[in-house]
Amino acid sequence: ARERKQELEQVAHDCEKMGVKVLPLLADLSEHGEVNRLVGQGLDHFGHVDVLMSVAGRRAHQDFWQISYEEWHKTFAVNLHSTFYLAKAIVPSMMSRGKGGSIIALGGLASVTAQPQRAHVIASKTGLYGLIKGLAYELGPFGIRANLIALSNIENVRLNPEWYPDKVNGQYSETDVAAIPLKRLGKPEEVANVAVFLASDQSSYVTGDRIVCAGGRYM
């Protein structure tokens, strides 16, 4: 937790250098009480929330017959329930403010296609897209949009290398890259560009949708 706090504070510091107001808070998003605390502090500090971006994710690779009950429920708690908890805590303030809002969930290709050793991840991420569509339908009359970004093959450092014992941390194989029509890995900034689009009025008529940011893989 200490390492995550240091990382969070560094990100907050980087944002502040760009003139962005930041309130760094740590919380376990798989626990609704923690989410309510987090959102409460955020609303007290900023007054309102225009955009909710839910990015928590868990995708340990395991054969279906080896997935424990604990891992199954934990995966759903992080991948699906956390977005429900966040939306449930934030949406009432968006509705009462009357100025709409945008909800963005960060998913993966598990909501698009099946892959080995990911039954629990596929089920939870497919459910996440279902939740997003449900939110889009019910909250549309209030001007609140909801969308999902399905990403894959992005250059990044894996925070949980123990989930991928057969891979070098943060790297993809030549086979992975060869399967991408653009023949390269994506950059975090390219995912951020999609998020900014969905958060802004440039996407004012886009809701209930899933934008795939994966270089054309799994079309």
C-alpha positions in Angstrom: 0.0 0.0 0.0 2.9 2.3 0.8 4.3 1.9 -2.7 0.9 2.5 -4.3 0.6 5.7 -2.2 4.0 6.9 -3.4 3.0 6.2 -7.0 -0.3 8.0 -6.5 1.4 11.0 -5.0 3.8 11.2 -7.9 1.0 11.2 -10.4 -0.8 13.9 -8.4 2.4 15.9 -8.4 2.8 15.6 -12.2 -0.9 16.7 -12.6 -0.4 19.7 -10.4 2.6 20.8 -12.4 0.2 21.0 -15.4 -2.1 23.3 -13.4 -4.7 20.5 -12.5 -6.3 20.5 -9.1 -5.9 17.0 -7.6 -7.1 15.2 -4.5 -5.1 11.9 -4.2 -7.0 9.3 -2.2 -6.4 5.6 -1.8 -9.3 3.1 -1.5 -10.3 -0.5 -2.2 -12.9 0.0 -4.9 -14.1 -3.6 -4.5 -15.7 -2.5 -1.2 -18.7 -0.2 -1.4 -18.0 1.4 1.9 -14.6 2.5 0.7 -16.1 3.8 -2.5 -18.7 5.9 -0.6 -15.9 7.3 1.6 -13.8 8.2 -1.5 -16.7 9.8 -3.4 -17.9 11.7 -0.3 -14.4 13.2 0.2 -14.2 14.1 -3.5 -17.6 15.8 -3.6 -16.8 17.7 -0.4 -13.5 18.9 -1.9 -14.6 19.8 -5.5 -18.4 20.3 -5.1 -19.4 18.1 -8.1 -18.2 15.5 -10.6 -18.7 16.0 -14.3 -16.9 12.8 -15.5 -16.5 9.4 -13.8 -13.8 7.2 -15.2 -13.6 3.7 -13.7 -10.3 2.0 -14.4 -9.9 -0.7 -11.8 -9.1 -4.1 -13.3 -8.0 -7.6 -12.4 -7.1 -10.3 -14.8 -5.1 -13.2 -13.4 -4.6 -15.9 -16.0 -5.8 -19.3 -14.8 -7.4 -22.3 -16.3 -11.1 -22.5 -15.6 -10.8 -25.6 -13.4 -8.1 -23.9 -11.3 -10.1 -20.7 -10.5 -10.9 -20.6 -6.8 -14.2 -19.3 -5.5 -12.3 -16.5 -3.9 -10.6 -15.5 -7.1 -13.9 -15.6 -9.0 -15.6 -13.3 -6.6 -12.6 -11.0 -6.3 -12.4 -10.6 -10.0 -16.1 -9.7 -10.2 -15.7 -7.3 -7.3 -12.9 -5.4 -9.0 -13.9 -5.6 -12.7 -17.7 -5.1 -12.3 -18.9 -4.2 -8.9 -16.4 -1.3 -8.5 -18.0 0.5 -11.4 -21.5 -0.1 -10.0 -20.4 1.2 -6.6 -18.8 4.3 -8.1 -21.8 5.1 -10.4 -24.2 4.5 -7.6 -22.3 7.0 -5.4 -21.7 9.7 -8.0 -24.8 9.6 -10.3 -27.3 11.1 -7.8 -25.1 14.3 -7.6 -25.0 14.4 -11.4 -28.7 14.1 -11.6 -29.5 16.7 -9.0 -27.0 19.2 -10.6 -28.9 18.9 -13.9 -25.9 19.5 -16.2 -25.4 15.9 -17.4 -22.2 14.0 -17.2 -20.1 11.3 -18.7 -19.3 7.8 -17.3 -16.4 5.9 -18.8 -15.4 2.4 -18.0 -12.0 1.0 -18.9 -12.4 -2.5 -20.1 -10.5 -4.9 -22.4 -10.9 -7.3 -25.2 -12.4 -9.7 -22.7 -15.7 -8.0 -23.5 -15.2 -8.5 -27.2 -13.7 -12.0 -27.7 -13.0 -15.2 -25.8 -9.4 -16.0 -24.7 -7.9 -18.9 -22.8 -7.4 -18.8 -19.0 -9.8 -15.9 -18.7 -13.2 -17.3 -18.0 -13.7 -15.2 -14.9 -12.3 -12.0 -16.6 -14.5 -12.5 -19.7 -17.6 -13.0 -17.6 -16.9 -9.9 -15.5 -15.9 -7.6 -18.4 -18.9 -8.7 -20.5 -21.0 -7.8 -17.5 -19.3 -4.5 -17.2 -20.3 -3.6 -20.8 -23.8 -4.7 -19.9 -23.8 -2.4 -16.9 -22.6 0.5 -19.1 -25.4 -0.1 -21.6 -27.9 -0.2 -18.8 -26.6 3.1 -17.3 -26.7 4.7 -20.7 -30.3 3.8 -21.3 -31.6 4.8 -17.8 -29.5 8.0 -17.4 -29.8 9.3 -21.0 -32.9 11.4 -20.1 -30.7 13.2 -17.5 -28.0 14.0 -20.1 -25.6 11.5 -18.6 -23.8 9.4 -21.1 -22.0 6.0 -20.4 -19.4 4.3 -22.6 -16.7 1.7 -22.4 -13.2 1.7 -23.8 -12.0 -1.8 -24.7 -8.2 -1.7 -25.0 -5.4 -4.2 -25.7 -1.7 -4.4 -26.5 -0.7 -1.1 -24.9 2.9 -0.4 -23.9 2.8 -0.3 -20.1 4.4 -1.7 -16.9 2.4 -4.6 -15.5 1.8 -4.0 -11.8 1.1 -7.6 -11.1 3.8 -9.6 -12.9 3.0 -12.7 -10.8 -0.2 -13.0 -12.9 2.0 -13.5 -16.0 4.9 -15.8 -15.0 5.5 -16.8 -18.6 6.1 -13.2 -19.8 8.7 -10.5 -19.2 7.2 -7.7 -17.3 5.7 -5.0 -19.5 6.6 -6.7 -22.8 4.7 -8.4 -25.6 6.0 -11.1 -27.9 6.7 -10.7 -31.6 3.7 -13.0 -32.2 1.5 -10.5 -30.3 2.7 -7.6 -32.4 2.4 -9.5 -35.7 -1.3 -10.1 -35.0 -2.0 -6.4 -34.8 -2.9 -4.8 -38.2 -1.0 -1.6 -37.3 2.1 -3.8 -36.5 2.9 -1.9 -33.3 1.8 -1.6 -29.7 -0.4 1.2 -28.6 0.7 4.0 -26.4 -1.1 5.1 -23.1 -1.6 8.5 -24.7 -3.7 6.9 -27.4 -6.0 5.4 -24.9 -6.1 8.8 -23.1 -7.2 10.5 -26.3 -10.2 8.2 -26.6 -11.0 8.9 -22.9 -10.8 12.7 -23.5 -13.1 12.3 -26.5 -15.7 10.4 -24.4 -15.4 12.9 -21.5 -15.9 15.9 -23.7 -18.8 17.4 -25.6 -17.2 16.2 -28.8 -18.9 12.9 -28.0 -22.2 14.5 -26.9 -24.3 12.0 -29.1 -22.3 8.9 -28.2 -23.6 6.7 -25.4 -24.0 3.0 -24.6 -21.1 2.3 -26.9 -17.9 0.4 -26.7 -14.9 1.9 -28.5 -12.1 -0.7 -29.2 -8.6 0.8 -28.9 -6.5 -2.2 -30.0 -4.8 -1.3 -33.3 -7.4 -3.3 -35.2 -6.8 -6.6 -33.4 -9.9 -8.9 -33.1 -12.0 -7.0 -35.6 
